[in-house]
Amino acid sequence: MGFLDAILGRSKPVRPDLDQLFALPSAAITLQAAAGFEPTGLGSVCFASVEGGAFSRIQSDVRALLGGPVDFSQDEYGYTWLLARHAPEDTAGLVNDLHAVNTSLEEAGFGPQLLCSLIGFRDAQERPLALVYLYKRGTFYPFAPRVDGGEKRDSPLELQVRAILGDDLTVEKELNRWFPVWGAPGL
């Protein structure tokens, strides 16, 4: 970045660091101990739609890579979601799978289409929570939809989780970048 860029407020985008996903298992332990949220064993990767033969190839490559059933779906905005399942106590295995999928998509030239990855949690009251990794920002944020219906967030819970996990994860500082992922597979 040059001097003129600094004066004009332009900056280079943060390079994604997929290895940050490996901080999730220890963050899950912290979250469980501090707030009672336990992993569900569900995790997903979201990417912009890829058309035709490329999408079929991605599906078969991912299924071969993970060696098990993987669900693909599209949301109302046309984004593709890949859902991976593990035993709830196998957060490390789930993170390894999500990392492998992200890496293989990136290496296949689909890095610009990657949006986010998430893993799901629930507490004793069955409140859902996701830790979301923003691919293009290289940061995490909590997303907690309220259980009383509609598209409402439990903002106090999200802020509490941010405070709890501040030492475990690189948390996105700009709250306006904590995008809702309503109905995301794995949530």
Helices and strands as residue ranges (DSSP letters): H 3-8, G 18-23, H 24-35, E 38-47, H 52-66, E 71-74, E 80-85, H 91-105, I 106-110, G 111-113, E 114-122, E 128-134, E 139-143, H 155-165, G 175-177
